[in-house]
Amino acid sequence: MQDIFWGVVIIAIGLFMGGSGFLGELTLVNFLFDGLGVFFIGKGAMSMVGQQEPTE
């Protein structure tokens, strides 16, 4: 869950610094911040899926 939070924070920092690839502004810095944010969100989501207890 903490990875998801930090992923959102990284994307927000990128937005406040001037833009985002999600808004159509494709620069190297925007791509870097968006890519890192999406990576951490995905990492957090996968760790949450892996923690589910199996049902019988």
N, C-alpha and C positions, 0 to 999 in steps of 0.2 A: 504494500500500500504506500509505503514511503517513496518507492521509485516512481510511482504514478504522480505523487505530489511534486517531486523534483522535476519530472518531465514537464509538467504544466508550468512550473516556475521558469524553467529554461526557455520555453516557448514565449512566456510573458516577457522575459527579459529581452528576447529578440524583437518582440513587438514594440517595446518601449524604446529600443535603440534605433528604430527607424523603419521596420517593416517585417514582412513575413512572406515566405514562399506560398503560403496558403492564400495570400491576398493577391498573388500574381506578380509579386516583385522578386524576381529570381536573381539574386546576387549571391556571391560566395558566402558572405557572413550570414545572410538570411537562411541559406541552405544549411549551413553548419548548425545554427541554433535550432532550426526546425527538425533537422535530422537527429540531433542529440535528444531533443524533447520526445520525438516519436519513439526513439530507441528505448528511453527510460520508461515511457508509458507502456510500451509493449513488454518490456522486461518485467514490470510490475504486474501486468495482467497475466503473463505466463506464470509468475510465481504464485499468484492467487489461484489459478486453475490447478497448479500442482499441489496446493495445500488442501484441496477438498478431500474430505474423507469418503472412501468408497462406500457405496450403498449396496446392500445385498438383497 
